[in-house]
């Protein structure tokens, strides 16, 4: 690994001004512009609606609908691909038409998709609903994420602190939603899966109403790009594509929270009941430790080193389960490796995700941040689409208990070699 890249004048000044200061989450929220607060609250609501349904989708497809393991894995991968894989389309639309119309369209599609999923019984109907749900996020998320990243850079250049602190707060808001969503979903599943889907749709009705009222028609400083040619330049940007591939390995690992982890929890506990608590554990860790991790990493690591550390922590989480599986523990003891996996995956996530998002503005072409933020997720979605179907088959093959988890551990570990050799610009990691 190389030494951390020198900091720019604005970031160096911001770092000096922050020396010795330990801002709380509430103080940081109070310093943000109204637009940034709206976008961060949007991420909170988005994840509440999303995670009220998604963690329970695999169980619903397998038990209520009777899909085979490979098909469940394919459907989950298809959902991720239709979301992450089409982010590049959403990002291009954001650059072309602006944030507000793309966000509103995404909310409308997400409402329709959740209602459809709640009533879908045949595999074809399920796949159609999943595609609508995924594409809705492909519109909604690049709009929000690219504008948060752009506003974070503007704030940094104004001497108000590193961009990574805003991106870390964005992650915290998302994890608060990821904490509340599964708990809400678990309560609603006492009625049925359809009720959980309709509740998720209701959350997006509220998000749609909020953006209709509060999102400005034109955001100052955001220029809409009219000319073509951005995709060609992106495909020639080797450093950016390398970042995308490494980030894709993280996303494939994260997707195992919905595929491999439910299988492990069911084996150890006899049901998926503890799954909600493991999701809650992940969310609580991010909510209470993301900003301290941000400050710690920002003082010690550049973006490449932060992503390297995060990917290796994620790999070690899979290795913990692989080491414990041959013992065949059940009950509370059997859940401890799963808890260790969730903890290590979450800490790795706290290093990887804000670092990758903070890196993109330094690699993106001027005026194409939406396209590049979308492409970061699209390449990742392609990796997850292929990897999820393979993982579903891997789990069904009857291999020795440790083998699937060792294979999964190798993916993020090997992806470290894909990271660009120098972290340009930002020195903070998360």
Helices and strands as residue ranges (DSSP letters): H 9-18, H 25-31, H 34-51, G 54-56, H 57-59, I 60-64, H 69-80, I 81-85, H 87-97, H 99-119, H 123-157, H 163-189, H 193-214, H 230-235, H 238-255, H 260-269, H 275-300, H 303-325, H 331-363, H 369-396, H 403-415, G 416-418
